Amino acid sequence: MPRIELSENLYRQLEAEANGEGLDDALWKMVGTYRRKHNPESDRR
């Protein structure tokens, strides 16, 4: 799996968004939200 390096500020935002969940789960939710907002056709099949 590729390694992603984050700034301290971005890491803190991710921790806050996780709100007690795992960081991986929070990150996938954020990616999905971004994708739906910026490319809604990507979820259509």
PDB file of N, CA, C and O in Angstrom:
ATOM      1  N   MET A   1       0.845  -1.171   0.000  1.00  0.00           N
ATOM      2  CA  MET A   1       0.000   0.000   0.000  1.00  0.00           C
ATOM      3  C   MET A   1       0.894   1.239   0.000  1.00  0.00           C
ATOM      4  O   MET A   1       1.888   1.281   0.726  1.00  0.00           O
ATOM      5  N   PRO A   2       0.558   2.238  -0.797  1.00  0.00           N
ATOM      6  CA  PRO A   2       1.374   3.461  -0.835  1.00  0.00           C
ATOM      7  C   PRO A   2       1.331   4.195   0.507  1.00  0.00           C
ATOM      8  O   PRO A   2       0.357   4.111   1.255  1.00  0.00           O
ATOM      9  N   ARG A   3       2.382   4.891   0.775  1.00  0.00           N
ATOM     10  CA  ARG A   3       2.474   5.689   1.996  1.00  0.00           C
ATOM     11  C   ARG A   3       2.145   7.135   1.658  1.00  0.00           C
ATOM     12  O   ARG A   3       2.649   7.679   0.676  1.00  0.00           O
ATOM     13  N   ILE A   4       1.302   7.753   2.468  1.00  0.00           N
ATOM     14  CA  ILE A   4       0.915   9.152   2.265  1.00  0.00           C
ATOM     15  C   ILE A   4       1.415   9.958   3.447  1.00  0.00           C
ATOM     16  O   ILE A   4       1.143   9.613   4.598  1.00  0.00           O
ATOM     17  N   GLU A   5       2.139  11.021   3.174  1.00  0.00           N
ATOM     18  CA  GLU A   5       2.622  11.883   4.242  1.00  0.00           C
ATOM     19  C   GLU A   5       1.762  13.137   4.285  1.00  0.00           C
ATOM     20  O   GLU A   5       1.510  13.772   3.261  1.00  0.00           O
ATOM     21  N   LEU A   6       1.316  13.483   5.487  1.00  0.00           N
ATOM     22  CA  LEU A   6       0.434  14.626   5.685  1.00  0.00           C
ATOM     23  C   LEU A   6       1.119  15.676   6.535  1.00  0.00           C
ATOM     24  O   LEU A   6       1.984  15.372   7.356  1.00  0.00           O
ATOM     25  N   SER A   7       0.714  16.918   6.323  1.00  0.00           N
ATOM     26  CA  SER A   7       1.187  17.971   7.208  1.00  0.00           C
ATOM     27  C   SER A   7       0.537  17.775   8.578  1.00  0.00           C
ATOM     28  O   SER A   7      -0.489  17.105   8.692  1.00  0.00           O
ATOM     29  N   GLU A   8       1.121  18.348   9.589  1.00  0.00           N
ATOM     30  CA  GLU A   8       0.561  18.247  10.941  1.00  0.00           C
ATOM     31  C   GLU A   8      -0.851  18.823  10.986  1.00  0.00           C
ATOM     32  O   GLU A   8      -1.735  18.266  11.638  1.00  0.00           O
ATOM     33  N   ASN A   9      -1.059  19.935  10.293  1.00  0.00           N
ATOM     34  CA  ASN A   9      -2.373  20.579  10.261  1.00  0.00           C
ATOM     35  C   ASN A   9      -3.428  19.666   9.627  1.00  0.00           C
ATOM     36  O   ASN A   9      -4.530  19.522  10.156  1.00  0.00           O
ATOM     37  N   LEU A  10      -3.090  19.064   8.512  1.00  0.00           N
ATOM     38  CA  LEU A  10      -4.032  18.173   7.838  1.00  0.00           C
ATOM     39  C   LEU A  10      -4.301  16.927   8.675  1.00  0.00           C
ATOM     40  O   LEU A  10      -5.430  16.436   8.714  1.00  0.00           O
ATOM     41  N   TYR A  11      -3.278  16.417   9.339  1.00  0.00           N
ATOM     42  CA  TYR A  11      -3.458  15.248  10.201  1.00  0.00           C
ATOM     43  C   TYR A  11      -4.421  15.572  11.341  1.00  0.00           C
ATOM     44  O   TYR A  11      -5.274  14.753  11.680  1.00  0.00           O
ATOM     45  N   ARG A  12      -4.293  16.741  11.925  1.00  0.00           N
ATOM     46  CA  ARG A  12      -5.203  17.156  13.005  1.00  0.00           C
ATOM     47  C   ARG A  12      -6.630  17.303  12.499  1.00  0.00           C
ATOM     48  O   ARG A  12      -7.574  16.955  13.207  1.00  0.00           O
ATOM     49  N   GLN A  13      -6.801  17.814  11.286  1.00  0.00           N
ATOM     50  CA  GLN A  13      -8.145  17.911  10.697  1.00  0.00           C
ATOM     51  C   GLN A  13      -8.740  16.525  10.516  1.00  0.00           C
ATOM     52  O   GLN A  13      -9.924  16.318  10.778  1.00  0.00           O
ATOM     53  N   LEU A  14      -7.936  15.584  10.073  1.00  0.00           N
ATOM     54  CA  LEU A  14      -8.392  14.220   9.873  1.00  0.00           C
ATOM     55  C   LEU A  14      -8.789  13.580  11.199  1.00  0.00           C
ATOM     56  O   LEU A  14      -9.822  12.916  11.283  1.00  0.00           O
ATOM     57  N   GLU A  15      -7.979  13.776  12.231  1.00  0.00           N
ATOM     58  CA  GLU A  15      -8.325  13.256  13.552  1.00  0.00           C
ATOM     59  C   GLU A  15      -9.637  13.846  14.047  1.00  0.00           C
ATOM     60  O   GLU A  15     -10.465  13.128  14.608  1.00  0.00           O
ATOM     61  N   ALA A  16      -9.834  15.132  13.847  1.00  0.00           N
ATOM     62  CA  ALA A  16     -11.073  15.789  14.281  1.00  0.00           C
ATOM     63  C   ALA A  16     -12.267  15.231  13.518  1.00  0.00           C
ATOM     64  O   ALA A  16     -13.328  15.006  14.101  1.00  0.00           O
ATOM     65  N   GLU A  17     -12.100  15.011  12.234  1.00  0.00           N
ATOM     66  CA  GLU A  17     -13.177  14.473  11.401  1.00  0.00           C
ATOM     67  C   GLU A  17     -13.502  13.035  11.788  1.00  0.00           C
ATOM     68  O   GLU A  17     -14.656  12.616  11.703  1.00  0.00           O
ATOM     69  N   ALA A  18     -12.488  12.276  12.215  1.00  0.00           N
ATOM     70  CA  ALA A  18     -12.694  10.878  12.594  1.00  0.00           C
ATOM     71  C   ALA A  18     -13.627  10.771  13.788  1.00  0.00           C
ATOM     72  O   ALA A  18     -14.418   9.831  13.873  1.00  0.00           O
ATOM     73  N   ASN A  19     -13.546  11.718  14.707  1.00  0.00           N
ATOM     74  CA  ASN A  19     -14.468  11.773  15.843  1.00  0.00           C
ATOM     75  C   ASN A  19     -14.595  10.416  16.544  1.00  0.00           C
ATOM     76  O   ASN A  19     -15.697   9.931  16.798  1.00  0.00           O
ATOM     77  N   GLY A  20     -13.440   9.820  16.847  1.00  0.00           N
ATOM     78  CA  GLY A  20     -13.446   8.543  17.558  1.00  0.00           C
ATOM     79  C   GLY A  20     -13.436   7.317  16.658  1.00  0.00           C
ATOM     80  O   GLY A  20     -13.207   6.213  17.150  1.00  0.00           O
ATOM     81  N   GLU A  21     -13.674   7.465  15.370  1.00  0.00           N
ATOM     82  CA  GLU A  21     -13.606   6.345  14.429  1.00  0.00           C
ATOM     83  C   GLU A  21     -12.143   6.116  14.052  1.00  0.00           C
ATOM     84  O   GLU A  21     -11.258   6.869  14.458  1.00  0.00           O
ATOM     85  N   GLY A  22     -11.911   5.092  13.291  1.00  0.00           N
ATOM     86  CA  GLY A  22     -10.564   4.878  12.760  1.00  0.00           C
ATOM     87  C   GLY A  22     -10.248   5.937  11.713  1.00  0.00           C
ATOM     88  O   GLY A  22     -11.138   6.408  11.005  1.00  0.00           O
ATOM     89  N   LEU A  23      -8.984   6.304  11.623  1.00  0.00           N
ATOM     90  CA  LEU A  23      -8.580   7.316  10.649  1.00  0.00           C
ATOM     91  C   LEU A  23      -8.835   6.857   9.220  1.00  0.00           C
ATOM     92  O   LEU A  23      -9.215   7.665   8.372  1.00  0.00           O
ATOM     93  N   ASP A  24      -8.632   5.571   8.939  1.00  0.00           N
ATOM     94  CA  ASP A  24      -8.878   5.056   7.588  1.00  0.00           C
ATOM     95  C   ASP A  24     -10.339   5.239   7.191  1.00  0.00           C
ATOM     96  O   ASP A  24     -10.630   5.668   6.074  1.00  0.00           O
ATOM     97  N   ASP A  25     -11.254   4.918   8.094  1.00  0.00           N
ATOM     98  CA  ASP A  25     -12.680   5.066   7.798  1.00  0.00           C
ATOM     99  C   ASP A  25     -13.035   6.526   7.541  1.00  0.00           C
ATOM    100  O   ASP A  25     -13.772   6.841   6.606  1.00  0.00           O
ATOM    101  N   ALA A  26     -12.509   7.405   8.372  1.00  0.00           N
ATOM    102  CA  ALA A  26     -12.789   8.830   8.199  1.00  0.00           C
ATOM    103  C   ALA A  26     -12.239   9.336   6.868  1.00  0.00           C
ATOM    104  O   ALA A  26     -12.890  10.120   6.177  1.00  0.00           O
ATOM    105  N   LEU A  27     -11.046   8.886   6.516  1.00  0.00           N
ATOM    106  CA  LEU A  27     -10.438   9.317   5.257  1.00  0.00           C
ATOM    107  C   LEU A  27     -11.261   8.848   4.060  1.00  0.00           C
ATOM    108  O   LEU A  27     -11.477   9.619   3.124  1.00  0.00           O
ATOM    109  N   TRP A  28     -11.727   7.586   4.074  1.00  0.00           N
ATOM    110  CA  TRP A  28     -12.539   7.087   2.964  1.00  0.00           C
ATOM    111  C   TRP A  28     -13.852   7.856   2.850  1.00  0.00           C
ATOM    112  O   TRP A  28     -14.316   8.120   1.741  1.00  0.00           O
ATOM    113  N   LYS A  29     -14.453   8.217   3.976  1.00  0.00           N
ATOM    114  CA  LYS A  29     -15.680   9.021   3.929  1.00  0.00           C
ATOM    115  C   LYS A  29     -15.411  10.380   3.310  1.00  0.00           C
ATOM    116  O   LYS A  29     -16.203  10.872   2.505  1.00  0.00           O
ATOM    117  N   MET A  30     -14.287  10.991   3.689  1.00  0.00           N
ATOM    118  CA  MET A  30     -13.935  12.302   3.138  1.00  0.00           C
ATOM    119  C   MET A  30     -13.682  12.215   1.633  1.00  0.00           C
ATOM    120  O   MET A  30     -14.101  13.093   0.878  1.00  0.00           O
ATOM    121  N   VAL A  31     -12.999  11.159   1.201  1.00  0.00           N
ATOM    122  CA  VAL A  31     -12.720  10.980  -0.231  1.00  0.00           C
ATOM    123  C   VAL A  31     -14.029  10.786  -0.993  1.00  0.00           C
ATOM    124  O   VAL A  31     -14.215  11.361  -2.066  1.00  0.00           O
ATOM    125  N   GLY A  32     -14.929   9.984  -0.445  1.00  0.00           N
ATOM    126  CA  GLY A  32     -16.224   9.769  -1.100  1.00  0.00           C
ATOM    127  C   GLY A  32     -17.034  11.039  -1.198  1.00  0.00           C
ATOM    128  O   GLY A  32     -17.660  11.307  -2.224  1.00  0.00           O
ATOM    129  N   THR A  33     -17.025  11.828  -0.131  1.00  0.00           N
ATOM    130  CA  THR A  33     -17.754  13.104  -0.140  1.00  0.00           C
ATOM    131  C   THR A  33     -17.174  14.036  -1.195  1.00  0.00           C
ATOM    132  O   THR A  33     -17.921  14.672  -1.939  1.00  0.00           O
ATOM    133  N   TYR A  34     -15.861  14.120  -1.266  1.00  0.00           N
ATOM    134  CA  TYR A  34     -15.196  14.965  -2.257  1.00  0.00           C
ATOM    135  C   TYR A  34     -15.542  14.503  -3.669  1.00  0.00           C
ATOM    136  O   TYR A  34     -15.863  15.314  -4.538  1.00  0.00           O
ATOM    137  N   ARG A  35     -15.474  13.196  -3.885  1.00  0.00           N
ATOM    138  CA  ARG A  35     -15.736  12.665  -5.228  1.00  0.00           C
ATOM    139  C   ARG A  35     -17.166  12.945  -5.662  1.00  0.00           C
ATOM    140  O   ARG A  35     -17.401  13.356  -6.799  1.00  0.00           O
ATOM    141  N   ARG A  36     -18.122  12.725  -4.768  1.00  0.00           N
ATOM    142  CA  ARG A  36     -19.523  12.990  -5.128  1.00  0.00           C
ATOM    143  C   ARG A  36     -19.768  14.469  -5.396  1.00  0.00           C
ATOM    144  O   ARG A  36     -20.560  14.822  -6.269  1.00  0.00           O
ATOM    145  N   LYS A  37     -19.096  15.325  -4.655  1.00  0.00           N
ATOM    146  CA  LYS A  37     -19.284  16.768  -4.822  1.00  0.00           C
ATOM    147  C   LYS A  37     -18.681  17.261  -6.131  1.00  0.00           C
ATOM    148  O   LYS A  37     -19.275  18.102  -6.804  1.00  0.00           O
ATOM    149  N   HIS A  38     -17.503  16.745  -6.502  1.00  0.00           N
ATOM    150  CA  HIS A  38     -16.773  17.259  -7.653  1.00  0.00           C
ATOM    151  C   HIS A  38     -16.948  16.437  -8.922  1.00  0.00           C
ATOM    152  O   HIS A  38     -16.601  16.894 -10.011  1.00  0.00           O
ATOM    153  N   ASN A  39     -17.486  15.225  -8.790  1.00  0.00           N
ATOM    154  CA  ASN A  39     -17.680  14.385  -9.972  1.00  0.00           C
ATOM    155  C   ASN A  39     -18.834  13.420  -9.710  1.00  0.00           C
ATOM    156  O   ASN A  39     -18.610  12.217  -9.576  1.00  0.00           O
ATOM    157  N   PRO A  40     -20.051  13.925  -9.636  1.00  0.00           N
ATOM    158  CA  PRO A  40     -21.180  13.065  -9.274  1.00  0.00           C
ATOM    159  C   PRO A  40     -21.411  11.912 -10.259  1.00  0.00           C
ATOM    160  O   PRO A  40     -22.004  10.899  -9.888  1.00  0.00           O
ATOM    161  N   GLU A  41     -20.958  12.052 -11.494  1.00  0.00           N
ATOM    162  CA  GLU A  41     -21.171  10.983 -12.470  1.00  0.00           C
ATOM    163  C   GLU A  41     -20.328   9.756 -12.131  1.00  0.00           C
ATOM    164  O   GLU A  41     -20.621   8.665 -12.619  1.00  0.00           O
ATOM    165  N   SER A  42     -19.305   9.903 -11.321  1.00  0.00           N
ATOM    166  CA  SER A  42     -18.422   8.775 -11.021  1.00  0.00           C
ATOM    167  C   SER A  42     -19.128   7.666 -10.226  1.00  0.00           C
ATOM    168  O   SER A  42     -18.686   6.517 -10.246  1.00  0.00           O
ATOM    169  N   ASP A  43     -20.211   8.000  -9.534  1.00  0.00           N
ATOM    170  CA  ASP A  43     -20.933   6.986  -8.757  1.00  0.00           C
ATOM    171  C   ASP A  43     -22.062   6.330  -9.536  1.00  0.00           C
ATOM    172  O   ASP A  43     -22.685   5.384  -9.056  1.00  0.00           O
ATOM    173  N   ARG A  44     -22.322   6.826 -10.723  1.00  0.00           N
ATOM    174  CA  ARG A  44     -23.403   6.240 -11.543  1.00  0.00           C
ATOM    175  C   ARG A  44     -22.855   5.086 -12.352  1.00  0.00           C
ATOM    176  O   ARG A  44     -21.731   5.132 -12.852  1.00  0.00           O
ATOM    177  N   ARG A  45     -23.658   4.062 -12.471  1.00  0.00           N
ATOM    178  CA  ARG A  45     -23.233   2.900 -13.268  1.00  0.00           C
ATOM    179  C   ARG A  45     -24.260   2.587 -14.301  1.00  0.00           C
ATOM    180  O   ARG A  45     -24.091   1.644 -15.074  1.00  0.00           O
TER     181      ARG A  45
END
